[in-house]
């Protein structure tokens, strides 16, 4: 009897210890098989993964092909979930069933869902890709027969990250087990397999053309082979197929010298202009007129207003004697320190710091009057750079109205947003900075104020290029962004263009301090599918989305023309050959998935090991009781 109970304990512990994740915790492509409990899934093993990444300038196009097998004796329905950065655009879906290949089509979302459900009810194979939220996409795969393999391929694109003088490409290849306190409320639940069951092998290749000569190309975590193909063009491949147990990161550093440089990439009727700052910035410090806006509404009460005061005090310390400034406080009302900007003298700075120390959070969030006061430029000083630094948690509901106001009244100002607090409205903060030709900085707590504000002010003190413009021989171009931001150290400027006649010259010009700067490129049109047209369309959709008008139809037309998933469109692929498997008998079974390198096993699936310990304790009590009875 004791031996039998011991066996029960050994069997139950691994089952109870299975870890669980929610959709927000999915970090790599994962296939989740449906169970008989609505909204609950278990992860299926991936047979193999093939990744092809193409980089042109700062555009990354990725193609992911994953092969799955249903190991159970019954058919299955599944959901494939995969995360992407917020700026990623998914545009292609293919499903291979046996020898057949089904291409996905972009449809309006309701129509795509109807096509998928109809195929499912008829016992046909179908895939449906939808945008769950800006950075999570899912593909539903219906009717996978017992033992059958289904290959799903998606293509997407995004912007490459650039910081500290180098570009970074990161591709997630696994997901760590996570605790889940309330699994019944989770959209996606997945168990982690044992280390011995790892089987997903990944093949990855990168086709890299940076547009500039490179000093180095390195992989942070994998052994790779790098081949120079000429100029700025390289091929990078993983050395053989590797286990999908760690993320892949590729880093390349351009050789930029001491002058700003630009590059031009083309794709049929589209172009991409990229302007890079020099590796070493030696621009003369320009006089600044800085207007600080600080949010003192009730939502800023507590640590947020404390961090905002500290950030503003630090900002005042960075002002120079040749600068001028003003502070505008707002909550239910707007209260400027002075009627106009004043020189950064010792006396004015002392008065300003006293004003900041007295700030308290209360009242509503009437943001429009504060923006109006800050962007009002009654006596323009063309020799000074005008910068508006907006510190807020962004908790407003009239974002579209505020965006329209910024676009219409920005003038020569540049708007830089600083998000304060644990949960700022990042949608408003990022887009306000984008329309304001500035940048967004996030400060989560007071400990981050010194580092992040110092970094921001060091950048703002010496813009590399101001008044950046692009001129074309083609008189009917459409470019996004329409108003080009200034060029700062460590932040490239990227502009997507649609030509009516892709020929002639592209001239980039700007002011570098007091001197003129320009760079000229001749159009050399290529037919290569590099994603420039889709980037242009994605940026136009973003601009339309911020409008107060009804933009559904133009967004749908753009998404359909450029094969893009958007808030109004989805990708759907249907195999019109019936599978012969009645959908009502489909069911799924728990199966393992990859664990990250270094994980020794699975974890309990709750926020603490209490349920596991309780179960073990009860079983041990049963053992003890049995022993006592036998004695």
N, C-alpha and C positions, 0 to 999 in steps of 0.2 A: 504493500500500500504506500509506504513512504517513497519507494522508488518511483511509483506511478505519479505521485504528486510532484516529485522533483522534476520529472519529465514535463509535466504540465507547466511548471514555472519556467523552464527553459524555453518552451514554445511561446508562451504568452509574453514574455519580456520583450523580445524583438518586435512583436506586433504592436505592443503599447508604446514602444519607444520611437515609432515612426514619426519623423518631423513633418511639419505642415507649413505651407506658404500661402499667402494671399496673392491676388493679381498684382498688387503694388510691389510685391517682393520678388517678382519674376525678373531675373537678371540676364537670362539668355533664352534662346529658342527652346521651348519645352512643349512636348505633346502630352495633353492631359485627356485620358479616357474618361468618358462619362460613366457614372454609377447609377444605381437605382434611387439614390438620394438626390433630389433636385439641387443644382448648384454646387455639387461636390464632385471633385475629380481626383484621379490618381495619375501619376506621371508614368508615361510609357518610355521604354528604352529607345534611343536613337541608334539606328544601325550604322549610319555614317553621315558626315557633314562635309560639304564642299563649299568653300568660300572664295569668291573672286572679287577683289576690291580694285577699283580704278580711280586714281586721283589725278585731277587736272587743276592746278592752282590750289584753291581751297575747297573745291568740290570733290566729294567722295561719292562714287557710285558703288553700291555693294550688291552682289548677287549671292544669295544663300540657297543652297540646295540640300535638303535633308531627306533621308530615306527612313521610313518607319515600317515596322512589321507588326501585325497583330498576332501575338504568340498564342492566343487562346483558341479553343475549339469552337467558339461562337463569333458572330460578327460584332462589330463595334462602331460606335460613333464617338468622335473625338473633337477636342478643341486644341489648336496649336497657338500658344501665346508667346509673343516675343516683344521685348522692349526696344525702343529706339529713342535717341535724343529728341528734344522738343522740336528741333528744326528739321527733322528727317521727313522726307516725302516718299511714301510707298507708291509705286506706280505700276508694278507688274506682278502677276501671279500666274503660275503654271502648275498643273497637277498631272502627274504621270501615273496611269493605272495599267499595269502590264506593259503592252507595247503601244498603248494609246497616249497621246499628249493633248491635253485640253488647255487652250489659252484662256486666261481670264479676260473679262470685259468689264469696263467701267460702266456702272449703271447708277441712276439715282437710288439712294439708300433703300427706300421702300420697295422699289422694283427688284433690286438685287435680293432682298430678303424673301420676296415672294417667289422668285425663281429658285432659290435654294430650298425653301420649304416644299415646293412642288416636286422638285427632283427627289428629295428625301422621301416624300410620301409614295413615290412611284418606284422606290427601290433603286434609284440611280445614284451614282457617285457625284458629289458636288463639294465645292469649297467656297466658303464665304469669308471675305476679309473685311473687317470693320475697324474703325478707330474708336476704341473704348474711351480714351482720353488722349491728350496731345502726345503722350509718349508710350502708350500701350496699344498694340494692335493684336487682333485675334483672327485666326482662320478656323472656321467650323468645317469638319470633314465628316461626311455622312457615309454610312454603309461600307465599312471596311470588312471584307469577308475574312473568315478564319484562315490564318496563315498568309494572307495576301499582303503584298508590299505596295505602299503608296508613297510616291515622291512628291514633295511640295517644294516649289522654288518661288522665292520672292526677290524682287529688285527694289532698292530704295536708294535715296541719296541724302546727304547732309553736308554741313560745313565742317571742315577740319579745324580742330582746336589749335590755336597758336598762342604760346606764352613762353616767357623767358628766352626769347630768341630762337625758338624751335617749334616745328609743327609736330602734333601728336595725333596718331590714329589709334583708337582703341576699339577692339572687337570683343564683346563678352562671349565666353565659350562654356560657362557652367554657372550653376546657381547653388549657393550654400543653403543647407537646411535652416529654417527659421522657426522660432516659437510662434504659436498662434493661440491667443487666449480664448477666443470664441469661434471654434471651427464651424459651428452651425451657421454663423453669419457670413462666412467667407464665400466669395465668388469662386475662387479656385483653390483647391486643396491638393497637395501632392506629397506622397511619401518619399523618403530618401532611400535609395538602395544601399546594400552593403558594398564595401570597397571591392570585393571579389567579383561583383557583377558589373563593374565598369566595362563598357564596350563601345561607346561612341568614339570613333576616330575622326579626326578633322584634317582635311587638306586645305591649305590656305595659300593664295598667291596675290601679290599686289603689283599692279601696273602703275608706276609713279612717274608723273611729269609735273614738277613743281613750278616750272616757268623760270627758275633761277638756278645758277650753278650751286652745288651743294658742298658743304664742308664735311658732312658725315651722314650716314644712314645706318641706324641701329635698331635692333629689336630688344626690348627691355627684358623679356622673360623667356624667349625661345631662341634656339639655334636656327639661323636663316642663311640662305645663299642670296647674295646681292650681285646683280649683273648690270653694268653700265651699258645702255643701249645707244648712247650718244647725247651730247648736250646735257640737258637737265632730266633726261629720261632714264629710268631704272626699272628693272624687274626684280622683285623680292619674293622668295618662296620659302615656306617652312621646309626644314630638312626632313622629308618623309612625312607620312601620316602620323600625327601625334594624338595622344589622348586629350579629350576635351575637359581637362581638369584645371585650367587656369586661363585667364584672359590674355589675349594677344594685344601687344602695344608696339607700334612702330614709330620711331622718332627720327625726323630729318631736320638738319640745320642748314638754312641757306647761307651762302657767302654773299653778304649784302654790302660790305664796305662801309663808307662814310657818307654816302649820298642816298636819298630816296630813289627807289627804282619802281618801274611799272612793267607789267606783262599783259599780253593780250592773247586770249584763247577764243577760238571760233567754232561754231557748230551750225552749219547751214545758214539760216537767217538770224542766228543769235550770236552774241559775243559776251565775253566776260573780261572785264578790266580789273586788274588787281594792282594796288599800289602798296608797296612795302616800305616801312620806315628803315633807316640805316641801323646797322648793328650798334653803333655808338652815336648817341644823339648829342650834338654840340650846338644846338640852336640857342641863340641869344634869348634871354628871358625878356618876354614882352610885357609892357604894362597891362594890368588887368582891371576891369570893372566887374566886381563880383557881387551878385545879389543873392543873399542867403534867404531861403524860405524855410521856416520851421513850423511843423504841425504841432499844435498844442491842444488838439481836441481830446475828448474824453477817452477815446480808444488808445491814446498814447500814455495813459496813466500808468505809473509803476516803472519797471525797468526800461521801458521804451523811451520815456521822456528823459530819464537819467542818461541813457546812451546818447540821445540826441543833443542834450546840453554839452556832454563831454566832446562829442564830435564837432560841435559848433565852436567851442572854446579852442580846440585844436586848429580848426580852420582859421580862426582869427590870428593865431600865432604864426601862420604861414604867409600872412600878408606882408608885402614889401612897402617901403615908403613911397614908391612910384605908383602904387595901386590905389583904387578907390573902392568903397563897399557900402552896403546897406543891409539891414536885417528886416525881414517881414515875418511877423508872427500871425498865425491864423487859427481860429476855431470856428465859432459861430460868426465871428466878425474878423476883419483884417486889421492888424495894427502894425504899421511900419515904424521902425526906430526913428528914422528921419524922412522928410518929404522927398529927398533926392540922395543919391550916393555922395559920400564925403571921402576926403583923402584919409589914408590909413596912418594918421598921426598918432602919437602916444596918447594924447588926450581923448581922441575919438575911440581908440581901442579900449581904453579904460571904461568909457561910458558904455560901449557895446558889451563888454564882459559883465558889467553890472546888470545890464538889461537881460542877458542870457541867464544869469544866476537866478533872476526873479521869475523865470518862466515856469508856469504850472499848467498841468493838463486838465482841461475842463471844456464842456460845451460840445457843439456839433462840428461837422467837417465841411465847411463852406470853402471849397478849394478854388473855385473860379475867380472870385475877387482878388485872391492872393496872386494867382497866375497873371491876372490882368495888370496888377500893380508891378509885378516883377518884370514883365515883358515890355512894359511901357518905356520907350527909349526916347525921351523928349529932347535931350541934347546929345546926340551921338558924338562920341569921341573916336574917330576912325583909327587913331593910332593905338588904341587899347583894345584888347580882346575882351568881349563881353560874355561873361559866364554866369548862368543862374544855377545854383546848387539847391536842390529841393529835397529836404529831409522829412520823410513821412512814412506812415505804415500803409498809405494808399487805400484806406478802407472807405471807398466811395462806390456809388452805384451808377454814376453818370459818366463812365469812361469815354464813350463815343463822343459825347458833347465836349469833354475836355480835350480829346485828341484833335477834334476839328478846330478848337480854339488855338491850340498850340501851332497847328499847321498854318493857320491864317495870320497869327500875330508874332511868330518867332522872330522875324526880321534878321538882324545880324547876331542875335544872341545864340548861345549854345546852352541846352538844358541838360543837366546831369542830375540823375535821381539817386538818392541814397535811401534804401529800404531799411527801416528801423523795426526791431522787434522779432519775435519768434515766428510770426506768420504774416508778413507783409503781402499786399496784393501785387504779386510779381507780374501779373498780366499788365496791370496799369503801369507799373514802374518801368518795365522793359520797353513797352510801346511808347510811353511818354518820352523816354530817352531817345528812342529811335526817331520819332517825329521831331524831337528837339535837336537832332544831330549831335547827341552826346552819348553818354554811357550810363550803365546802371551798376551801383555798388550795393551789396547786401551786408548789413551789420546785424548779427543775431543777438549779441549781448555786448555789454560794456567792455569785456576783455578784448574784443576785436577792434575797438575804436581806433587805438593807436596805430596798429598795423595797416588796416584797410584805408583809413583816412589819409595816412601819410603817403601810401602808394597812390591814392587818387590825386592828391595835391602835387606830388612830384611830377605826375604826368601832365596835370593842367598848367603847371608853371611854364612849360616850354613846348607848345605844339610844334611838330616837325613841319607840317604844311597847313596853311589856312586858305580859305576861299578856294577849295579844290573844285575844278570844273573839267568837264569833258566836252570836246568839240568834235563834230563828225562832218565828213563830206556829204554824208547822207542827211538830207534835211528833215526826214520824217521818222527819226528813231524814237523809241519809247523805252525809257530806262527806269530801273528800280534799284535803290531808292532814287526818287526824283530830285531830292536835295541831298547832295553828297556831304558827309560829315568831314570834319578836319582830320588830319592824320596825326596820331599821337604815337609816342614810342611804345613798341610792343603790340600795336593794334593795326593790322592791315585794313585797308579800305577795299571793299569788293562791290562792283556795280555790274548788274546783269542788264543786257541791252537786246532789244529786238530791232533789226534793220528792215527798212523797206527795200534797200538796194545794198547788199553786203559787198561793198567795194570802196576803194579810196582809203582815206587816212582816219586814224583816231588820235586825237591830240589831248594829252592830259596836261593841265596847267594849274598852278597854284602860287601862293606867296610863301616863301621860306624866309621868315623874318621880314626884312625890308626888300629882299631880292625876289626876282621872278624865277620860277622853276617850271620846266615843261619837258615832256617826253612824247615822241611821235612814233606811231606804229602804222605799218601798212597792212591792210586786210589781206589775209591769206585764208580763204574759206576752206573748211574741211567738212567732209560728210560724216566724220566719226561721231558716234552717239556718246557724248561725254556728259550729258545732263544739264547743259547750260540753258536750253530751252525750258526744261522743267523747272530749273531754279528761277528763271524769269517769271514763269507762270505762278509758282508758289509765292513769290514776293508780291505779285499783283493781287493774288487771292488774300494775302495778309492785309494789304492796304484796303481792299474792298471790305474785308471783315470788320474793320474798324469804323466803317461809315455808319451814320445813323439811318441811311436809306435802306430800302428793301433790296438786298444784293444777292438774294438766293439764285436768281436766274443767271446773272453774269458769272457767278462763281461756278455754277453747274456747267455752263458752257465752256469755261476755261478748263475745269477739271476733266470734262469729257474729251476736249481737244488734245490735252496733254497727258491723258491717262493717269490722273492723279486721284488718290483717295483724299477726300476732304470731309468737312462736317456734313455735306449733303450727298456724298457719293461713296460707293463701295465697289470692290472688285468681286466678281462672281465667276466661277468656272464650273461647267456642268458636263458630265459624261452622259450622253443621251442613250447609251446602251444599258438596258436594265441589267442589274447584277444577278438577278434570280434569287436574291436572299430577301425574304420578307422582313421589313424593318421592325415588325413588332417583336421578333425573337432576339433582337440585338441586346447584348449586355456586355459589361466590361469586367476586367479583373485587375486588382492592384499589381503593378509591375515596377521594377526599380528604375532609377535614373542616376546619372553621374554625380559623384561627390567631388568637391574641390580637392586638389592635391593637399595632403597633410591631414585630411579628416580621417579619423580612425574608425568611424562607424556612424550610426544614426543617433538622433537626439530625441528626447521626449517631445511630444507634440503639443505641449501646453506651456504656459508662461513659467511654470515651475514644475519640478518632478513630483509634486504631491500626488497626483492621481496614480502615477506609476508606483510610488512608494506605498500608497494605501493598498493597491492590489497585491503587491509583494507581501506586505504585512499580513493581509487577510489569508493569503495562501500559507504563509509560515505559521499563522495561528492554527490553520487546519492541520498542518503537519504536527504541530505540538499536541493538539487535541487527540490526534490518532495515536501518537506515541503514548500519551497518558492512558488512553483506553486500553491499549495492548498491555501496559504494565499492570 
